Amino acid sequence: MDVQAIPFLDLVSPHRDLEKELNEVFLGAVRSGHFVGGPMLELFENDFALFCGVKHCVAVHSGTDALRFALMAAGVKNGDAVITVPNTFIATTEAISQAGAMPIFVDIDERTFNIDPIKLERWIKTACRIDILSKKAIQRSSGRTVSAIIPVHLFGQMCNMDAILDIAHRYHLAVVEDACQAHGAQYNSRARGQWCKAGSLGTAAAFSFYPGKNLGALGEGGAITTNDEAIARECRMLRDHGQSQKYYHEKEGYNGRLDAIQAGMLAVKLKHLNKWNETRRTHARRYCEKISLCQGVVAPFEPEWSRAVYHLFVVRVKGRDRVQKELADQGIGTGLHYPVPLHLQKAYAHLGYGKGSFPVTESIMGEILSLPMYPQLTEEQVDQVVRRLKAACSA
Ligand SMILES: *Cc1c(COP(=O)(O)O)cnc(C)c1O
């Protein structure tokens, strides 16, 4: 049996076939001098807005900037509280803090790994009072106004948005989708009677184009999508030192723009995203079929209202650390997303959550294992990963 190493991620081969086009982008910038702003940026913003099915896209320096600007533009104020999950990358909560607010955690659903809308509403009902004037929820213990929620479409699968939007509507919360792992994911909205793309459902949404994401730049990148013209305008100002026109500053902003070269690279790669996502879904189906025959391994769950784009393919296994080590010994790269939930991170000790605060997140923490997942993976490689996984689990 031929045994070949299978890396967790492959950032080289996706660009091999695109070298000529990517070089042209670079030369275009060198020859025109458009390094910041300009036609390549506008082209990409239009293309990505179209891809997501929204009116506006504002490209920025990173997903973290996108989250922060979107929160601020959606009305999150200094001293507010913003709800999200402990089971996400720290950028989600960094953006909340950077917008001047405090993160509040709500536990996830055991099967989808995303926010559980029932726990979300229960938290609001038990921990908050409703302000008579603003009709907003105020956290009793802190006196903070709960002004927004960030549903994180983790691993490329969308949250149950109908339920979340309904709660948000009733409690006057802005909804900023963290779509940093979900470019092209879809949600079948009963409320709207159609399949909707990630980034098109909330007040605004944030995407990351960090190299390993489903759509990755050749460096840093991010974007905000929204149907709200005022929010798009505000984000454009925030990314550009609060300028409404050159040297006229309505407020202090940030240096949060996307390089024109990265925008050009992203426009080239965006043309392949649907195909790449389809291949990820094909790999996921193959993984799931084979894994269903593995004792002690739980495959990811995709509800009927979801079309996930599998940024990551995360299984649950008993004896995870031992299994991961055994796979590593066989040359199979895996990852942990995430080994320590945010509420147990040192950076958030001041929030006062302890062990036991979020039982579902904590129960999956020691069992999750991310297997190799990228479009350039072959069927044989998928089969080989499963064979090794099976062997490791029964050892
Ligand atoms: C990658 C990621 C981010 C941050 O994006 P950057 O571009 O790295 O700033 C935020 N949230 C989630 C869930 C992510 O995976």
The ligand as an SDF file (V2000), in Angstrom:
LIG
                    3D

 15 15  0  0  0  0  0  0  0  0999 V2000
  -10.3620   33.9830   10.1810 C   0  0  0  0  0  0  0  0  0  0  0  0
  -11.4430   34.3670   11.0960 C   0  0  0  0  0  0  0  0  0  0  0  0
  -11.6150   35.6850   11.5450 C   0  0  0  0  0  0  0  0  0  0  0  0
  -10.6020   36.7770   11.3600 C   0  0  0  0  0  0  0  0  0  0  0  0
  -10.1870   37.0360   10.1110 O   0  0  0  0  0  0  0  0  0  0  0  0
   -8.7490   37.7290    9.8520 P   0  0  0  0  0  0  0  0  0  0  0  0
   -8.8170   38.0270    8.3950 O   0  0  0  0  0  0  0  0  0  0  0  0
   -7.7080   36.7420   10.2080 O   0  0  0  0  0  0  0  0  0  0  0  0
   -8.6900   38.9660   10.6740 O   0  0  0  0  0  0  0  0  0  0  0  0
  -12.7380   35.9740   12.3110 C   0  0  0  0  0  0  0  0  0  0  0  0
  -13.6280   35.0350   12.6380 N   0  0  0  0  0  0  0  0  0  0  0  0
  -13.4830   33.7480   12.2530 C   0  0  0  0  0  0  0  0  0  0  0  0
  -14.5200   32.7560   12.6560 C   0  0  0  0  0  0  0  0  0  0  0  0
  -12.3780   33.3750   11.4850 C   0  0  0  0  0  0  0  0  0  0  0  0
  -12.2370   32.0970   11.1330 O   0  0  0  0  0  0  0  0  0  0  0  0
  1  2  1  0
  2  3  1  0
  2 14  2  0
  3  4  1  0
  3 10  2  0
  4  5  1  0
  5  6  1  0
  6  7  2  0
  6  8  1  0
  6  9  1  0
 10 11  1  0
 11 12  2  0
 12 13  1  0
 12 14  1  0
 14 15  1  0
M  END
$$$$
